[in-house]
Amino acid sequence: VFTALLLLRFVIPRRGAEAMAAAAPARAVGLDYASMDRDDAKSFPRICEYIGAMAQDASVEIIDLVDEIILSGSFLNASDIHIEPKGKVVKVAFRVDGILKDVVQCPKHLEQAIVNRLKITSRLDISKTDAPQDGRVEGKVRGRQLNLRVSIFPTLHGEKAVIRILDSSTKLPKLDEFGINTEVLAEFRRLLRSPQGMILFTGPTGSGKTTLMYSALRSI
């Protein structure tokens, strides 16, 4: 049982080893995710308020702020975290169930520190600000093995970061567990058995394209 907020810390070992995740000490005051329900209408506003308070608190380290953003996104089952400079602020948004939801607007002076923190954890070049970069981080959050894909690319107002959250601990559902119409599923299975041809998987971000694809491959 978790009675205090555990923060995710990414530690970069020496000699170029892969980035690792380790639990940081619990904060004296924080959200108790163990007692929260992600489907509760009050959970999202509560998280937004807490992250907003952290962003305005000058005593909060940038490591803790970034870790909290990732931890909150994971708790809400967000598929993507968007960190984008917008004029005088840095907007943070989560994509949940395919819908991009604004979380908080951080002060502009935190922009480069947030981006640099993400670059360091994903082993990217912090000196390169005029070209896109892609990296990855692997670690555990509350027992959930996550693979984070980090994309950084320059915009008119600064560097934008997109973090794709992949939860490796989620069990891969079977084809008949997706709620697909019986007739459509039968035709889909027939096409999977076909020796030639092509099947297109389309839909918005977070709609389950990749999950369905892997489930289909496993069924062959």
Secondary structure, DSSP 8 states (H G I E B T S, - for coil): ---S---EEEE--STT---EEEE----SS---GGG--TTSTTHHHHHHHHHHHHHH-TTS-HHHHHHHHHHHHHHTT-SEEEEEEETTEEEEEEEETTEEEEEEEEEGGGHHHHHHHHHHHTT--TT--SS-EEEEEEEEETTEEEEEEEEEEEETTEEEEEEEEEETTS----GGGS---HHHHHHHHHHHT-SS-------STTSSHHHHHHHHHHH-
